[in-house]
Amino acid sequence: MVRTTLSAAEARRVALAAQGFGRAPTTGSTALAPTRAVSAGLARLGVLQIDSVNVFERSHYLPLFARLGPYDKSALDRLTLTQRSPWIEYWAHEAAFVPRDDLRLFRWRMDAYRQRDTTNPLRIAGVEQTARVRTELLTLLAAEGPMPASAVEHESNVRRGPWWGWSDVKHGLEQLFRWGNVVSAGRAGFERVYALPEQVLPSGYFAAAPDRADAVRELVRRSARAVGVGTRADLADHHRLRSDDTAAAITELQDAGELVPVSVEGWRDRAWMHVDARVPRRVEVDAVLSPFDPVVWFRPRAERLFGFHYRIEIYTPAPKRVFGYYVLPVLQDDALVGRIDLKSDRQRGVLHVRTAWHEPGARIDVERLAALLRRTAAWQGLDGVEVTDRGTAAGALRAALGVVPIG
């Protein structure tokens, strides 16, 4: 039976089921998930966002851990980080891994970036400044093969301004990457490796790229499968599409019977559910989520679905932080019940819980969280867990772990 209305709780369960929760042993298993599960879990995600912050763990490793439990990170590395990996990097959400065969779905975006960069008065100067460097970089890659920016020997490969300032070489490579003149050949030491398309992709790969309308429709189709149920804004954000493009694609997919308009309790905006989305009676989950997990990466959706107001405080001065530096949402079943600030202290061999907070109106089941943190520490190769005396859930969590507070 086609559903036309969903309760708020049903919408949460639809969203989590679409994201692969409840399909794998996230609630107690300590055995490593098999490689085939890693590959299947990645395929279900469809997009895996990348971020350079590495306090607890690099963010792209966390979504699969949340869904599968412990797994061999080298299996994910083989799928994403080498020149011949079946997944490749592009601006699909933010910087993200997508299936290699999907890169052509973003050809129109590459063309749009080039048009923007070469016609926008605010960008023209930067493009003109790197014109000679770009030509030389293309010649260098043709002669020497794939390489990271740090390997380029060039008088322009020096930083400009503060320590995070890019050199002209890096600017040039990033322009070429946005435009599709170079593509990713994986990462080395987590630094992107650049290559000419013919060095990584099959001959004539982009010749088969769909036009913008067809590509956007396919991307919205995939977004709908990934979110389960969502508003136009939800479907647009998944691949960072324009609202008007998304609206046209939604109409076509609804007319084709792939999307079903639904009314969701408490949602002001119209929503659509993928025709194949499941409405499970319950989901059983114990997970901590990356700030860049698809469940929470679009903050308005996280607030609408879970009542969870979430902001990253990495760039907030320490005295002004509310919850901590690298705070991860705590997901138990179909509710975001708290947040914890984690750090892997590898020198001391401990997983450090720097803050732990209950959500207003919710309570973390601290026994379940304690068990999850022990599994998390083991997955990280750490010997134990320690908890500071900060946060509304810190005391109960320490008691559940049987550890003494630290300063």
N, C-alpha and C positions, 0 to 999 in steps of 0.2 A: 504494500500500500504506500502510495506517495504521500509523504508528510508535507503539510503546508504550515504547520505551527510547531514550535519547539519551546519547551521550558528553558530557563537559563541553565539548569543543571544538565539537561539533554544536550544543549549546545556545547557545553564544556566537554562532555563525553564524546560527542561527534568530533570535535576539534582534536582531542587527544588521540582518539582511535585513528583518525586520518594521519596523524603524525607518527603512528607506529607504536604508541604506548599500549600496554596490555597484551602485546603479542610476544613478548620476550620475558625471560626471568629476571626482571629488575628488582624483585622483592626478596632476595636472599641468596642467590647463587653466587658462589665464589669461583666456580670454574670459568675459564676463559671461553667466551663465545667463539664458535668456529668461524673460520674465514668466510665461509659462504654466508653466514649471518651478517658479518660486517658488510659484505658486498650488497646483500639484499637490503639491509638497513639504510645504507647510503643511497641506494636506488630509490627507496621510498621517500627519503628526504628531498632528493632532486636538486637541492641547492645547499651547499655547506659553506657558511660564511667564515672568513679568515680574519684574525686579528693578531697583532704582534705582541700584545701584553702576555707575559708569562710569569704570573705570581703563584698561582696554584697549578695551572696547567694551561697550555695553549688552547684557546677557545674551540678550535675546530675538532679537537679530540672529545669534547664533552657531550655533544648531542648523542653520539652513539653509545657512550657510557650510560647516559640517562635512560636510553631505551633498551640496551642489551645487557647492561651490567659489565663486569670486567671483560676486556678483550685485548688482543695483542695490537698495540698501536702501530707496529711495523706493518701489519696487514693494511691499515688505512694509508700508511705512507706509500706502500706499493701501488695503491689505487689512485693516489693523488699527486705525488711529489716527484715522479721521474718523467723523463722526456717521453716515454712511451706509455705512461699511465693512461688508463681508460677515462680518467677525469682530468679536466684542464681548467685553468683559472681565467676568469674574466670578471668584468663589472656586471654581474648578473643580479645581485641585490646590492650589497657593497662588494668589495673584493671577495670572490667566492669561487669554489670549485663547482663545476657543472659537468655532466657527461660530455665527453669529447664530441660525440655526434650532435650535441645540442648547441655547440658554439655557433653554428651557422644561423641559429635562431636570433643571434644578436648582431648579424651583419648590418642590419638597418640602424642599430644603435651606433655601431662604429662609424657609419656614414654620417649620422646625425651629430656625433661628437666632432667629426672633422668639419662639418658645416658650421657648427657653433664656434669652434676654436678659431676658424679662419675668417669669420665674419663679425664676431662679437667685438666691439671696440675695446672692451676690457681685457680681451685675450689676444688680440692681434699682435701686440708688441712682443709678448712672450713667445708666440709662434715664430715671428720673424727673427727673434734673437737666436733661436736654436736651429734655424734653417740649415746652415752649413754643417752644424754638428749632426743633424739628422741624416743628411746625405752621407757623411763619413761613417756614421754608425751602421747604416744599411750596407755600405761597402765592407766594413769590418766584419759584420755578422756573416756576410756571404763568403768571405775569405776564411774566417777563423771558426765559424760555427757558433752554437749557442753559448752565451756567457751572461753572468750577472753584471750589474752596473759597476760593482767594485773591481771587476777584472779588466775594465776598459782603461787602457793607457792613453790619456789624452790631456792636453793642457787645460781643457775645460772641465775636467773631472775633479773639481774642488768645490767644497761647500760654499754657499753664499749665505752670509749673515749668521744667525745662531746655529747651535749644534745640529738642529733638526733641518736646517735649510738644505734644499736639494742643489746639486751641481747642475750645470747646463747639460751634461751627459745624462743625468737622471731625468731631468725635465724632458729632454729629447726622446729618451726611451719610453717614458710614460706617455708622451704624445703619440708616438708610433704605436704603442700598445693599445691606447684608446681607439685609434683609427683602424686597427687591424693590419697595419703594415708589418708589425711584429706580433708574435703571440708568445704565450708562456711555454717554456720547456721544462716546467717543474720548478722546484726550489732547491737551493743548496745552502745549508745552514740557515734555513728559513728565509733566504734572500731570493727573490724572484729571478729566474733565469730567462733571458730573452732569446728569441730565435725568429728567423724568417718563417713565414707560414709553410713554405715548401720543405723546410727542414723537420717539421713536426707533423703536418697534416697531409692527407693524401692529395695527389695532384688534382687540381681543379676543385678542391673542396668547397670553396665559397661560390663557385659557379652554380651550385645547386641550392643556394640560399633562397628561402622564400621572401616575398616582398613584405613590407612592414605590416600590412593588415593581416596577412596569413600568419606571420610570425607571432604577432601580438595575440591573435586568437589561440594559437597553440600554447603560448605562455600562460594565458588566462585559464585555459583548460587544465594545465598542469598546476597552476596556483589553486584552482578549485579542488582538485584532488588532494592537494597538500593541506589546505585549511579545513576541508570538510564542509564547513558552513562559514560564510563571511559576507561582509558588505562589499560594495564596490571599492571602497578604500582599502579593505583587507586584500582583495584580489589584485588591486593595482600595486600595493606595496611589496608584494612577494617578489616581484621582479622589477620593482621600481619603474612602473609604467605610468604614462600619463592617464589622468582620469577619463578624458574623452575617448582615448583609444580603448581603454578598458570597458567603458560603457558600450561602445559599438560591438566589442567582442562578446560581452555578456548577452546582448540582444541576440546575436547569431547563435550562441551556444544554448540559450533558452529556447529559441525557435527549433533547434535541432534536438531538443529533449535531453540535453546533457546537464543543464542547470535547471533547478526547480526553485522558483521564488518561495521564500518562507518568511513567516513572522516569528521573531524570537522575543521571548519575554524580556522586557527591560531595554530592548534595543530601539533607538529612535529611528534608525535608518533601515531601509529595506535590505534584506539579505537573500542570498542564494545558497542552496545546498547542492553538492554534486550528486547526480542521480545514483551513483554507486556508494555513497557515504553510508556507513553503518551508524546506528543509534544504539550503542550497547547499554545494557541495563546498569553496568558498573564497570569501572576500570580500577585495577589494582596497581598502584605505582608508588615507588619510593625513589625519588630522584632529586638531585640538585641540578639546576639548569644554568647553562652558560648565559651571560648577558645577551649573546647573539644567537640563542636557540630560536627557531621559528615560532615557538609557542609564545615568546615574549619580545621578539625583536621589534615588532610594531607596537610601541607602547600604548597607543590608544586602544588597540585590540585587547592587550593584556588587561587593561583597566576595565574594558567593557565585559570581557569574558569572566574574569576572576576577581574584579574589584581590587586589582593589584596596581598601585601607583609605583612606578619603578623608574629610577634614574641612576645612571652610572656616576659615581663620585670620584673616579680616578683623578680627574682634573680639578676637583674641588680642594681648596686648601684644607689641610688636616683639621684645623680648629672648627671649620664650618661643616665638616661631614656629619651626616646624621646617622648612617648605619655602618659605614666603614669604607675601606679603599676598594676592594674587589668583592662585591657582595653578590651572592648567587641566590636566586629564588629557590625555596624548598617546596617541591611538589609531592603531596601525599594524596593518592587516589585522584580525585578530580578537583582538588583545591590547592591553591598556593597559600600555604599556612604560615610561612615565615621566610626569613632570609638570614644567610650566614656569610661572614667574611672569612675566606679561606686563604691560607698560604702554605705551600709545601716548603718546609725547612729541611732541605736535603743534607745540609751539614750535620744537623742533629738527628736526622732520621725521623721527624715527626710531622704530622699534619696539624697545623696550627689553626684553631678556630679563634679568630681574633674578635669576632662579635657574633652573637646569636640572638635573634629577635622573633617573637611571636608576631603574627599579623594582628591588627585590631579586629576583634570579633572572631578570631580563630586561635587555635592552640596546636602547636607542633606536638605530635606524638613523639616524645623525646627518646623512648626506647627504640622505636623504628629508626629515627634519625641517628641514634648512636650506633646501631648495627650498620646502617648505610655508611657512616663515616669510617668505621673499622674496615669495611670492604673497600672504600675509597682509598684509604691509606695503603692497604695491601696492594691495590692496583697501581698505586704510585711508587711502590717499592719502599714504603716508609714503615717504621716499626710500631708506631703508636699515634695517638691523638691527644692533644692538649688543648685546653679551653681557657681563655682569659675570663676575667670577671666583668665582662661588659655585655649588656643586652638583656632584654626581658626573659630570654630563654636560657641564658648562660648557666645559671645555677642548676636548673633542672637537668640540663644536658650534661653538666659535669657529674651530677649524681648518677645519671644513667650510664655514663662511661666509667664511673668509679675512679675519677682522677681528681687531683687537687687543683685549685685555681692557680694560675700564674699571673704575674703582673702585666 
